[in-house]
Amino acid sequence: MDENNSTNRVIDATELLLDSDMEKILLGTYQRSRTAVELSEIYGMPIAICFRKIKVLKNRNLLKTNETSALWGKKTERYTANLEDAYVFYDSGRVKVRFTVVLQMADDFRRRYERAASAYRNAEMVSAEANQI
């Protein structure tokens, strides 16, 4: 994985969380799954903007999708924030939210790193043995 790419992803995630509509969506889906229509009504944002922001959050793995069926068979997507903690606080007279994101990628990255490090150590051992022969 390219280090610059990794840095860009972190910056992109930070930029996402600075968007007040995305912040509202994450906060609204933190403890309870909701539909886009519910989020649009609760936070007074146009439904098109709500769906656009949801798409971005889903692509960044900050929202999980749960599909449910209504009684008449229509499928509805409900969204749940992929967050560990959310803190709401006041700063300079403004309400602010701080999130701790659950990064499932961190475990995958750790496993890949350990495999690569192990392969590197094995290659060094083989090289050292070959030099001794």
Secondary structure, 3 states (H helix, E strand, C coil): CCHHHHHHHHHHHHHHHCCHHHHHHHHHCCCCCECHHHHHHHHCCCHHHHHHHHHHHHHCCCEEEEEEECCCCCEEEEEEECEEEEEEEEECCEEEEEEEECCHHHHHHHHHHHHHHHHHHHHHHHHHHHHHC
